[in-house]
Amino acid sequence: MKPALVVVGNGMAGMRTVEELLKFDPRHYDITVFGAEPHGNYNRILLSPVLAGEKTVDDIMLNTREWYEHHGITLHAGDPVERIDRKRRVVRARSGREVRYDRLLLATGSRPFIIPVPGHKLPGVIAFRDIKDVETMLEAARNHRHAVIIGGGLLGLEAANGLQRQGMDVTVVHVTDALMNQQLDKPAAQLLQKALEGKGLRFMLEAQTSEIVGEDRVRAVRFKDGSEIPADLVVMTAGVRPNIALAQQSGLHCERAIVVDDTLQTYDPRVYAVGECVQHRSATFGLVAPIWEQARVCAAHLAGAGHRRYVQQACATRLKVTGVELYSAGDFIGGEDSEDLVLRDARRGVYKRLVLRGNRIAGAVLYGDVQDGPWYFDLIQKRTDISSMRSHLLFGQALCAQAA
């Protein structure tokens, strides 16, 4: 009789781990997957093109129900696990269904942070997290005019672009003085804002929301200075929090997220965790690249081929926001011990900033021309001595190769 693997979470992290496990040994486990949403596994990153009308929900499906059947995997979609009994090694779902496990994989992801201002539970106030949220936004775009996005990060800008393309008047509200402040320095953020304003988006920076106004439905957003703007739809994109309530309730060790070791094992050796719900060596994760690596490592250990260890690495972010190319990597803020190489070409709409520490690149921000981004990232990761090509570095790999 095969051992039982139960996967809690039918999202990208959990199912990528299952796919990697099937490569090691497709018959090692009897696999049961529980998901909160009533769908197969889909690419959450591509929700923005669905909102913008560039893709359909069918286009972004990764694993259809037929895929689960083909691999002998039992899928309980739309039936989230609500309790884990680690003593009996049983999970219990909302439907009352109980399934026993030998190994348990938690991939519960994260929850959107809804700013708890008065009115945040009004109809028309939503997050941007899943297919249902996209359907709600598309319906609002058919019947209403004014949308307010709270949060000027990547997700907020993608939501703003999608809703504008669906015909809504869109205002992005951001608490700091620069868009995408987690990924861009201020000059790049200003170029981005100018480009998006040229496409018709409006921005309110350094604006603090004090209340969402309405009765049967949201009608306005009010700010701390007393001003307000009309809103028929409010989309909160002000960050996420690891979804750890189930793990905490079961007594697993959690801090900001579920604490795992280098094998993605929790403090209970029968329980593993991957994705946005985990904390490894004090870090939490939101980008795809580290989560894919977690999936590979975790799958190896679940398959009994435990020769891998998860090692955190610097991440690069390539972002295509409404047709504007952006790339950032490493420490792009710098400090007293660093120096900057900067190229600005206002006419071409190009901005490049390399942060150097000694004779090595510590970080990079590129706007408008990002083709050398992966090369700069490689130099960062390998800690390459760039002293011989320093004078040509801003002009890219091809010129540096010629000069050499």
N, C-alpha and C positions, 0 to 999 in steps of 0.2 A: 504493500500500500504506500502510495506516494505521500510525502509530507505536504501539509497545507500552507500555502502562502496567501494571506489576506492583505489586500492593498486598500488603504483608506484614502481615497482621493483619486479621481479619474482625470486629473489635469495633465499638463505637459510633463512635469517632473516625475510623477508616479509612473505614467505610462512609458516614458522614455526608459526608466529603470527596468520595466517589464520587457520592453523590446530588447534591451541589452542582455537581460537574463535569458531570453529565448535564443539569442545567438550562442550563448555558452552551452545551454542544454535545454532544448524545447520541452523535454519530458521530465524535468527534475521535480516540479511541483504541480499539485492541483491548485490553480490560481483562481481566486475570487476577488473581484474589484467592486467597491462601493463608490458611487459618485453622487454628489448633491444635485447636479443638474440632470435634466431628463434627456441627455444627448450622449453620443459617443464622445471620444476625445477629440478636441479641436485646438487649433493654433490661436491662442488668446492674443498673440502679438498682432494678428491680422484682423482683429475686430475693427480697427480704425478704417481700413479699406472697405469693410462691409458698411460701416456708417457713412462713408463718403460715396457709396454706390458703385465702387470699383470692383467689388467681389460680392458673392452671395455666401450664405451660411454653408451651403454644400461645398463651395470652393475651399473653405478653411478647415474642413473635417480631416483629421489625421488618421483616426481609426474608426471605421464604420462598425456597426453591430455585427456585420458579417465577418469582419476581421477577428473579433473576439471569438465568435463561434468557430471559425477556421482553426484558431489556435487552442481551442478547448478551454477558453477562459470564461468563467461565469461573471456576467456583468449585471449589477443591480444599479441601474441609473435612476436618478430621482429618489434615492432612498439612502440618505446620509447616515453614517454610523453616529450614534448618540452616546454609546457607552462601551468602554473596554474593561473587561474583567480579567486582569492579568493573572490572577490566581488560577482561574479556571481556563485561561487562554481562550476567551470567547469575546467576540464583538457582537453588539446588539444594535440593529438599525432602527430607524424611526418606525418602520412597518411592524416592528416586533420580531423580525427575522434574526435568528442567532446563527453565527458561523464560528466554528472552532479554528484555531490557527496553531501551527508549529512555529511559523515566522510571521511577523507583522511588519508591514511597511507603511509608515505614516507619511502622507504627502498632502497635507491639508492646506498648504499654500498660505495666503495672507488675506486679510480683510481690509477693504478700503477704510480710511479714516474719515469719518463724517464729523465735521466740526460741530460741537454740541451747542450751537447758538440757538436762541429761541426760534421756533419755526422749522427746525431741521427735519422734522417728521412730516411736514406738509406734503400732500400729493404734488408731484412735479419736482421734488428734490430727490436726486438719485446719485449713485456712483457710476463709474464707467469701468465695469469689471467683467461682465459676462454677456452672453447672447441676449438675455432678457433685458439688460440695460440698453443695449443697442436697439432692440425692438421698441422700448419705451421712448427713446430719443427720436426714432424715425416717426413714430406716431405723433409726438409733440411737434415735429417739423411740419407735418401735414396740417395740423390744426392750430398752431400758435406761431408767434412771430419772434419774441425776444428770448434769447438764451444767454445765461450768465455762467461762465466757467470759473470755478474757484480753484485756483492753482495753475501757475504758469510754467509747469514742467513739461516734459515731452508728452505725457498722456493728455494733459490739459490742452496743449496746442493741437494735438491730433483730433481731440473731440471738437475743438473750435473750428478746425478746418472742415471736418465732416459735416457739422451742423450748418456751417455757412454754405457749403455746397448743396445742402438740402433746402436752402432758401431762407434760413433764419438770420436775423441781425444778432451778431455775437459780440459779447464783451468778455474779455479775460481779466479776472481780478487776481492779483498776485501780491503777497504780503511783503516781499523784498523789493529792492529797487532794480532788479535785473531778471529777465526771463531765464529759465533753465540754469539757475545758479549752481546746481549740482554738477552740471556738465560743461558749462562755458564760463569763460572770464567775461568781464564787463564789456570790453569793446566788441567781442563777438556777439554777445547778447543784444547790444544796441543795433548792430547790423541786422540781426535776425528780426528784431522788433520792427525796424524800418521796412524791411522786405514784406513782413506780414501785414503791416498797416497799409502798404501799397496794394495788397490784395483785398482790403476792406475790413480787416479785423480791428477791433478797438481794444485798448489796454488801459487798465487802472493799476498802476504799480504803487507799492507802499500803502495799500488799502486794506484796512482791517474790517472784516465783516462783523457787525454786531447783532444783526437780526435778519431773519428771512420772513418777509411780511406776506400775510394772506389769511384767508379763512377756509374756504373749501378747497382752494388751490393756491400755490405760490403766485404772487403778483408783483413782488419787488424785492430787491436786496438793499438793506440799509447798512450804512457804515458808521464807524465810531465818531466821525465828525458830523453826523446827523444827516448827511446827504443820502439819497437813494436813487436807484436806477430800476426801470421796469424789468420784470423777469416772469416769463411764463414757464420757463424750465431752468432749473439750477443743477449743474453737474459738478459734483465734488471730486476733484482730482488732487487732493492735498496730501497724498502719500498713503502708505499702507502699513498695517501692523501684522506681524506673524500670527497665524491662526492656531493658537496653542491651547484653547479651552479644553478640548477633548483629552489632550495629553496631560494637562494639569489635573483634570478630574480623575484620571487613571493613576495618578501618583508618580508619573515620570518626572525626572529632574528637568526643570525649565528655569531659564533666567529670562532674557528678552524673548527667547525662542527655545525650541527643544534642543537641549545640549547633546551633541554627538561627538564621537572621537574621529580619528583619521580613517576609520572604516565605515563611517556613517551609522555606527551602532550607538544606541542610547545607553543609559545606565542599566537598562534591562537587556541582557544579551540576546533575547529573542525578538527584540523590537528595533527596527531601523527607521531612519527618517531622512528625507531628501527635500530639497527645494527651499521655497521662501519661508517654510515653517521651522528651519533649523538654524542653530547657532554653532559654528565651528571655530574654536579658538577665539572667542569673543566677537566674531564677525557674523553678520547676517547677509542674505543674498537676494538680489532682485534681477540680475542679468542672466541671459540664457547660457552663456559660455561656462560659467562656474557650475551651474546646475546640471548641464550635460556631463561635465566631468564627475560630479557627484553620482550621477546615474550609473556611469561606467564602473566606478569604484564599488558602489553599493551592490550592483549586479554581480560583480566578480565574487564578492564575499557571500552573497546569498547562494551562488552556484557552488560554493566550496572551493573556489579557485582564488583564495584570498591573498594574492601576491601584491595587490595595489594599495596605495595609501593616498588619501585625498590631500593635495597640497594647494593652498590658495596661491593664485597668481594675479598679477596686475591685469586689469580688464580695459579693453578699448571699447568705445561707444561710437558707432557710426549711425548717424541719425539723418533720416530724410523726412523733414517736416515740411509738408505742403510745397514740395519741389525745391526746397533749400537744402544744400548739402552741408553737413556738419560732421566733424570728427574730433573726438577728444580722447586722451589717454594719459595715464600716469598722474603725477602731481603737476597740474597745470596752473596752480596758484603760486607756488614758489615761496621764497622767504628771504631772510637776510643773507643766507649762504648760497643763494642762487642768482643767476643773471638771465636776462631774456634776450632772445633774438626775435625781432618782429619785422614782418613784411606787411605793408598795407598798400593795396591797389584799389582805391575807391572806384575808379572807372570800371574795372572788371568785377567789382564786388568781391574781392579776395582779401582775406586776412589770415595770416599765419603767425603763431607765436610758439616758439620752442623755449622751454625752461631748461637751462643747463646748470648742472651741479658739478664743478670740476670740469673734466673733459668728457662728460657723459650727459646724454639727454635724460632729464627726469620726467618731463611731461610735454604734451603738445596739444594745441587747440588749432583746428583748421576750419575755415569758413569759406564756402564758395568753390575752392579747389582742394579736394580731399584725396586725390589719387595716390599721394605719397603717404597717406596715413598709416597703412599697414607696414610700410618700410620704417617709418619713425617708431612705430610700436615695437618692431623687431629690434631696433637699436636700443630702445628702453629696456626690453626684456633681457637682452644679451649683455647689457651694460658695456656697449661698444665704445672704445676710445674714439672720439670724433675730431680730435685736434687737427688731423691732417686734412679734413674736409670742412672745417668750421666755416670758412669764408663762403662756401658754396651751399651750405646745408639747407638754407631756406628755399633754395631753388630746386630742390628735389633730387631724387636718386639718379636720374639720367645725367644731370649736369655734374654731380659728384663723381660718377663713374668716368665721365669724359676727362674731368680734371685729374683724376688719379692716373 
